[in-house]
Amino acid sequence: MQSLMGLDLGTKTIGVAVSDTFQSVATPLETIKRRQFSKDAARILEIIAERNVGAIVLGMPLNMDGTEGPRAQSTRAFARNLEKLCPLPITFWDERLSTVAAERALLEADTSRKRRSEVIDHVAASYILQGVLDRLGHLRRNG
């Protein structure tokens, strides 16, 4: 089996998380500072090669009522551009409240404000990816 990669796309950063090869646990990996698409994509492709990634999960920033706004359209455009460089399947996962959950977990862990700002994006990516992994696990058990 291969790992899955979760991405939390922000305007200034991209949070990256990867799963284990059994696709059961998501681990926060790093935060990419966004510069230009080609450089951001190059780092993502490096991680894919290093970590034996088989698919990508992009957090979809839906509005609280479930509709798509400008950020969701930007995420879809990023996915279309990434598909041109990467043959892996790319899917989307509702990321509503993932950053809130990540922030809460970091606060409970008594993480300093400075450290929270450094890790929040890749912790949020791990929440997105863990949601997918939990769903896949449920489908495997009950499928």
C-alpha positions in Angstrom: 0.0 0.0 0.0 1.0 3.6 -0.4 0.7 6.7 1.7 -1.8 9.4 1.2 -1.0 13.1 1.3 -3.3 15.7 2.8 -2.9 19.4 1.8 -4.4 22.4 3.6 -4.2 25.2 1.0 -4.0 28.7 2.4 -3.3 32.0 0.7 0.2 32.2 2.3 1.0 28.6 3.1 0.3 25.0 2.3 0.0 22.6 5.2 1.2 19.1 4.4 0.4 15.8 6.1 1.1 12.2 5.1 -0.4 8.9 6.2 1.4 5.7 7.1 1.4 3.0 4.3 -1.5 1.2 6.1 -3.5 4.4 5.6 -4.6 4.5 9.2 -2.8 7.5 10.8 -2.2 11.0 9.5 1.0 12.8 10.6 1.6 16.5 10.2 4.7 16.9 8.0 5.5 20.5 7.1 4.2 23.9 6.0 5.3 25.2 2.6 5.5 29.0 2.4 3.7 29.8 -0.9 5.8 31.6 -3.4 4.7 30.7 -6.9 2.9 27.6 -8.1 5.8 26.0 -9.9 8.0 26.2 -6.7 5.1 25.1 -4.4 4.3 22.2 -6.8 8.0 21.2 -7.0 8.1 20.7 -3.2 4.9 18.8 -3.2 6.3 16.5 -5.9 9.5 16.0 -3.9 7.5 14.9 -0.9 5.4 12.5 -3.1 8.6 10.9 -4.3 10.2 10.7 -0.8 7.1 9.3 0.9 5.7 6.9 -1.7 2.4 8.8 -1.9 -0.3 7.2 -4.0 -3.0 9.9 -3.9 -3.6 13.5 -2.7 -6.4 14.9 -0.6 -7.0 18.6 -0.8 -9.0 20.3 1.9 -12.0 22.0 0.3 -12.8 25.2 2.1 -16.6 25.2 1.9 -18.7 27.9 3.4 -20.6 26.9 6.6 -23.8 26.4 4.6 -21.9 24.0 2.3 -21.6 26.3 -0.7 -18.4 27.0 -2.6 -16.9 30.5 -2.5 -13.8 32.1 -4.0 -11.4 30.0 -1.8 -13.0 26.8 -3.0 -12.6 27.9 -6.6 -9.0 28.7 -6.0 -8.5 25.2 -4.5 -10.1 23.6 -7.6 -7.8 25.7 -9.8 -4.7 24.6 -7.8 -5.8 20.9 -8.2 -6.3 21.4 -12.0 -2.7 22.8 -12.3 -1.3 20.1 -10.1 -2.9 17.4 -12.1 -0.9 18.6 -15.2 2.3 17.8 -13.3 1.3 14.8 -11.2 -0.3 11.6 -12.4 -1.8 10.8 -8.9 -5.5 10.9 -8.2 -6.5 14.1 -6.4 -9.7 14.3 -4.3 -11.3 16.9 -2.1 -12.4 16.6 1.6 -14.6 19.1 3.4 -12.1 21.1 5.6 -14.7 23.1 7.5 -13.5 23.4 11.1 -10.2 21.6 10.5 -8.2 24.7 11.5 -10.5 25.2 14.5 -9.9 21.5 15.6 -6.1 21.9 15.1 -6.0 25.1 17.1 -7.9 23.5 19.9 -5.6 20.5 20.0 -2.5 22.8 20.0 -4.0 24.8 22.8 -4.8 21.7 24.8 -1.1 20.6 24.3 -0.1 24.0 25.8 1.7 25.0 22.6 3.1 28.5 22.6 1.5 31.1 20.4 4.6 31.4 18.2 4.8 27.6 17.8 1.1 27.3 17.0 1.5 29.8 14.2 4.4 27.7 12.8 2.6 24.4 12.9 -1.2 25.2 12.5 -1.3 24.6 8.8 0.2 21.1 8.7 -1.7 20.1 11.8 -4.9 21.2 10.0 -3.7 19.1 7.0 -3.4 16.1 9.2 -7.0 16.6 10.5 -8.2 16.8 6.9 -6.3 13.6 6.0 -7.3 11.8 9.1 -11.0 12.4 8.2 -10.4 10.6 4.9 -8.5 7.8 6.5 -11.2 7.2 9.1 -13.8 7.1 6.3 -11.7 4.7 4.3 -11.3 2.5 7.3 -15.0 2.5 7.9 -15.7 1.5 4.3 -13.1 -1.3 4.5 -14.7 -2.7 7.6 -18.3 -2.4 6.5 -17.8 -2.7 2.7 
